[in-house]
Amino acid sequence: MKSMKKHLIVIWAALLVCLPACAQKKFSVYGVGFYNLENLFDTEHDEGKNDYQYLPDGSNRWNTLKYEHKLHNMATVLSEMGTDVLKNVGCAFIGVSEVENARCMTDLCNQPELKARNFQFCHVEGPDKRGVDCALIYNPALFTVRNVKLVPYIYELPEDSAKATRGFLVVSGTLANEHVTAVVCHLPSRFSGSYYRELGGRQIRAVKDSLLRDDPACKVFVMGDMNDDPTDKSMYDELNAKEDINRIASDQMYNPWYNVLVKQKTGTLRYQGMWNLFDQIIMTPNLLNQNGKKDFSTLKFWKPEIFRRDYLFQKEGRFKGNTKRTHAGGVWLDGYSDHLPVCVYLVKEQP
């Protein structure tokens, strides 16, 4: 614990630029992340789930060798997330999507890269027909879990009553001696039509509002693969996540990824040469310093980051510049994911 805290003390070069008015004070920095693991399946059939593609005799010929490579690749990325600022420490917790079950999460956290920091996980088996769930991994030296629950995604139309999809994994805990909660999401796919993601945005907002009614001081992170951009209705209107940090009202959320997409014109996955930014971490206003205020007596947002490494990208061929996936065109590439990870950094003044 002592060595971990030492790494968190004073990222001087960066913070002196960001916080010139507070240059004589000391700060701790924390990272929070999200990553879509793109089909982290084991090699065994789960009863009632359509996981046949990821079996040894399935279309992907998914075997122990491929599974072990996938685990190693995912652990490599997860262990490096946040280390651009927090070297040898990384993120306090990371939401993940597209994991099949608790066995996959156990195997993932047992990878040497994650085991070295004693990463643990939270997971609740969900109803998704294909068997993919959301989960959260965390470093117990930095984040202490209080409560874990899965809030179901509710369909409103009668004709959708037989469907089942990922719910919202809600993990409450303590970070930097403060109550924080992560709501990890994976909204319905683009094939489903925008209505279902708009419905999801509305339900996430209700979850967030409920958390704040229970504890107005709770700092809430909504994170996930939204299958929509920050500019889309599900995020901008239904979740009420806005882009101007100085104009975020108490009933809204701040979405730093809006300006990353619109102004920087980059994102987390690329389709037909165009970037989308489906992977987002969105925050309640109590994490913000607005209108030039520099109060870091409690945890406050510093900056967002799309995590990039050369190994995450295709280097040649038709899809050069795209993310390097596990499979493409039926061929095993021994890659990573069709999504890039994202992080946000938080700052708190030391007592």
N, C-alpha and C positions, 0 to 999 in steps of 0.2 A: 504493500500500500504506500509506504514512504517513497519508494523509487518512482511509483506511478505519479504521485503528487508532484515530485520534483520536475518531471517532464512537463507538467501542466503550468508551471510557474513562468510567467512572463515570456511571451513570444515577442521579444523586444522589437526587432526590426520591423515587423508587420504592424504591431500595435502603436508604435510611435507615429506611424503615418496615419493610421486610422483614428487615433485618439490623442491628438497633440495637446489638448487641454488637460489631459490626465497623465502626462508623461512621467510624473514623479510617483505615481501609484503603481501597484502591482496587480496583475490580473491573472485569472485562470481562464483557459479556453477549452471548450468542449465541442466535440463533433457529433452530429446526428445524421444518419444516412438512410438511403433506401436503394434497393437493387432488385430488379426482376431477374430471377435466376433462370428463366426460360427452361421449363420442363425438367426440374430436378426430380426424376423418378428413380426408384430402385428397380430391381429386376424381377420382382415377384408381383403376382396379381393380387390386388385388393378387392375383396368381394363387393360386388355392387357397383364397381367403378369401371369406366371405359378406359382402362390403361393398357389395352392390348398392343398398342403401337410400341410401347416401351417394355416389351418382354423379349426374351431371347429369340422366339420364333415370330415376333412381330415385324412390321414393315421397317422399323429402324434397327432391327437385329441388336437390340439393346442387351448387352451382356456385362459381366463383372468388370472386364477391362474398361469398357466405355464409362460405366458408372463410376469407377474409381478415378478415372481421368476427369470426369465432370466434377466430382467432389473436390479434387485438388485444384482445378481451375477456379471454381467458385470461392474456395477458401483463400486462394491467392488474392483475388480481387477484394474480398471482404476485409482481409487483414491489412490491405494497403489503403483502403478508403480512409480519408481523413489525415493520412500521414504527410501530405504536402504541407500541412501546418503543424500537426501533432506527431512528429517523428517518433517512431517506436511505441506510440500509444494508440493512434487511430480513433475510431468512433466509440462513444460510450454505448450507443445502441444503434442497430440498423434494422429497419423493417425489410422484409423480403416477401416476394410473391412467387407463385408457380412452384411450390414444393408439394410433394405428394403426401407425405405423412411424417409422423414423429420419428420413425426410423431414419428417414433421410436427414432430418435435423440432427439426430444423435450422431450419425455418421459424419455429417458436415462439421459439427463442433469438435469431433475427435480428430479432425485433420490437424497436423502439426502446427500449421500457421495460426489456427484459432485456439488450439489447445494451449499454446504457449502463453496466451493471455487469459486462459480459463473462461473462454466464452461459453455462456449458457444460452438456452432458448426458451421461448414461450410459443406454444402452438395448441390450437384447439381444432380437432377434426371437423371439417365442414361438410356441407351437403353437395358440393359441386359434382356434377355427373362424371366429369373427366378425372376427378380426384385431386385437383390442385387447390392448395390452400395458401393463406398468408401466414407468416410467422414473424417472430422478432428475435434477433440474437442480441446479447448484451454482455458487457464487461462488468462483472459484479463488483469490481474494485471502484467503479465509477457510478453505476446505476443499480439501485436496489428495487426489486419488483414488489409492489404492494398487492396488486389485484390483476387478474386476467379474465376476460370474458369475450365471447363471440356474439356480436349483435347481428342477427340475420338480416339479409337483404330481403325486403318484402315486395313481392309483385302486387300490383293493384288491379290489373285486368283479369277477369275470370279465365280467359283463354290461356293465361300464363301460369295458372295455379299448379300445373304439373312440373314446372321448371324448377331448377335449383341452381344457385350460383354462390360464389364466395360471399361470405358475410364480412363484417367489419371487426377486425381483431383489436380489442381495446386493452391496452396494457398501461396501467397506472403504476407510478413508482417515484423514487426520489433521485434527483440529480442535483448535485451541488447544494444539498440540504433544502431543496425546493420540490414541491409537488408538481410533477410533470406527467403528461399522459400522451401516449402515441396511439393514434387510430390508423391501423394499417389496412389499406384498401386495394382491391383489384376489381375495377368496375367492368361491366359487361363489354364484350368485344365490339369492334367497329361493325362487324357483321350484324349486330343486333339492332342497329338503328339508334339515333341519338336520344330518343325518348327514354330508353332504359338507363342510360348514363345520367340523364337529367334527373330521373327518379332517384338514382343513387346519390347524386349531389345533394338532393333535398334531404335524404335520409342521413347522410353524413352530418349535415348541418344540424339536424335534430339531435344526433349523438353529441356533437360538440356543445350545443346549448344545454343539454342535460348535464354534462360534465361541469359546466360553469355554474349551473344552478346549485349543484352539490357543493362546489368550492370555487367561488369567483377568482381566487388566487391561483387556481390550477393553470399551468401553462400547457396548452394543447398543440400538438403537432399532428396534422392530418397528412399522411404520406401514402404514396402508392402509385401503381400503374393505373392512371385514370382513363386510359384509352381515349382521351380527349386532350386538347391543348388548353393552356390557361385562358385563352381567348374564347373558348367554347362555352355554350350556355350552361352546361352541367357545372362547370367551375365558376364562371364569372357571375352568373345570375342565381343559380339554385344554391350553390355553396356560399355564394356572396363573397368570393375571394378576389380582392382587388389589387391593383398594381402600384398605386401611389402611397408610399409608406406614410406620408404626412397627412393623408386624408382618410385613413382607415378608421371607421367608426366602431363603437363598442360592440355592435352586433355583426360586424364584418370580420374577415380574416385577411391576412396579408399573403400575397402570392408573389414572391420574388422572381419566379420563373417567367412571368408574363413579359417582363422587359428583356430577359435573356433571349426569349424567342423572338420578340418583335423588334428589339433594337440591335441585339447582337446577331440575330438571324442564325442561331444555332440551337441544337436540341439534343435529345437522347436516343433517337432512332431516325433512320433515314429511309425514305421510300421514294423511288423514282427520282432520286437526286435532290429531294426536298426534306428538310429537317422538321420533325415533330418533336414536341416536348411533353410526352405523356407522363413522365416520371417526375413527381412533384412532392415537395415538402412545404406545407402551408401552415401558417402560424396565427395564433390568437393575438390580439393587440397588446396584451400584457407582456409580450416578448419584444416590444418595439420601443425604440427611442425616436420620438417624433419631433419635427420642427426644430432640429438642432440641439435637442436635449441630449446630454451625455451622462445619464444616471445609470451606472453599472452596479449599483448596490444589490440588485437582483439580476438573474440571468436575462441577457438581452441578445437579440439577433445581431450578428456582425456581417456575415456575407454568405452567399451561396456559391456552390461549386459543382460543375459537372465533372465527374472524375474521369480522366482520360489517361490511358497508357497506350503506347504503340501496339502492344500485343493484343489489344482489344479490337483492332481494325484489320480488315482485309488489305493485303499489301499489293495484290495484283488481280488481273482478270476483270471480268465483266462487273463485278461488284466491288472493285477497288474503292476504298474510302468508306464503305459500309462497315457496320460492326461484324465481327467474326463470330458466327453462330456455331452451335454444336453440330447442326446439320444444315445443309443447303442443297436443294435439288436431289434429295435422297442420298447424299454423300456425307459421310461422317467427317467433319472438319477438325474435330478435337478442339473446338472453339469455346466460346464463353456464353454470350447472350445476344439477342437482337436489340437489347436495350443497354444504354450506358448507366452507370450508377450516379446518384446525386448525393450531395452533402450540404448541410448548413453548419456554420460555425457560430458558437455562442460565447459570450464574454461575461465574466462576473468579477467584480473587484474583490480582492482578498481582504479579509478583516485585519 
